């Protein structure tokens, strides 16, 4: 199909498609004339994936490039795959080592084997706790323990669900599950808060 | 203090402070001369809050303006407060009504009272599920039920913890807890995934 049809089928504008082509997110079509190229179903599928990562997934173009590189050229083991997916989203560890060590020791006290955790993830936890503290909101060990326990419940179920019969399926699950499930988790938390708040404090109903 | 000292104490650059002043996130200092103003501890505290919301909180300037407006001029009840905080982050509902209704009926089947949930939150759930589907990743009812149950556990504990003895404390908890806890939840999920993945698949240790 021509680029105009690709745009019509995908709902992505021609300028956006051209931008994805230039940034390497979408591979070039087969050239049929000096100013014309032919696209196929693979382009359409990839375009939907790019939109999902950049849109609901909330990733930057640079993050999307790294995620798509991980999909196209995945490491051998499922655990390494998770590391690549997390690194694609988080980037390299660049936090303050003292803050990272402080967070590590809090997590270890709560029973986590922090030698298994990417330093970039520890930095992200430290950054989130510092943001809360800066806002006048120190998180107690008890409150943190609640979030740790919830994270373990979610993550164990997710890792248990990694398919091992198909590499392709495992890659999609791990790489995309990391990013695309995040907005779902946050939206469901807000919804559940509204229900819990209505139960505790009363409050208006929205029209169905 | 002068703006230069405010910058030194807060670690925020003078151009950024001037930008926050122009955008109304930070109120003006007391003018002491044509080109000089005096700032105080309140400015410093507000600056830390702005940085937390824009940095780890990941909010846009427009979202930060709405969150800070909610802090400065809060509604009377705790439940309304949550609504204002969520609206500040999510914006108005503008999703496809058919997709919203489909998501509502999935959530109702799982036992949620969706009349209590802001339509903008339902739209966010629908958008996340559509992103997953576009990436070739249909979420089954079973998988969704897991995330719903985790969200309920987190949200019930959070709403149970809303302080009711101090309005100021309740406002900070609800408005900032909505936004600033999000990066913590996502970072902890990644850490917990890495630990669970190392347990299931084996895998390298990071140096402590």
Interface residues (C-beta under 8 A of the other chain):
Chain A: X45 X48 X49 X51 X52 X53 X55 X56 X57 X77 X78 X79 X80 X82 X83 X86 X90 X104 X107 X112 X113 X114 X115 X116 X117 X118 X119 X121 X122 X124 X125 X127 X128 X129 X130 X131 X132 X134 X135 X136 X137 X139 X143 X146 X147 X148 X150 X151 X152 X153 X154 X155 X156 X157 X158 X159 X160 X161 X162 X172 X173 X176 X177 X178 X180 X181 X182 X183 X184 X185 X186 X187 X188 X189 X190 X191 X192 X193 X194 X195 X196 X197 X198 X199 X200 X201 X202 X203 X204 X205 X206 X207 X208
Chain B: X45 X48 X49 X51 X52 X53 X55 X56 X57 X77 X78 X79 X80 X82 X83 X86 X90 X104 X107 X112 X113 X114 X115 X116 X117 X118 X119 X121 X122 X124 X125 X127 X128 X129 X130 X131 X132 X134 X135 X136 X137 X139 X143 X146 X147 X148 X150 X151 X152 X153 X154 X155 X156 X157 X158 X159 X160 X161 X162 X172 X173 X176 X177 X178 X180 X181 X182 X183 X184 X185 X186 X187 X188 X189 X190 X191 X192 X193 X194 X195 X196 X197 X198 X199 X200 X201 X202 X203 X204 X205 X206 X207 X208
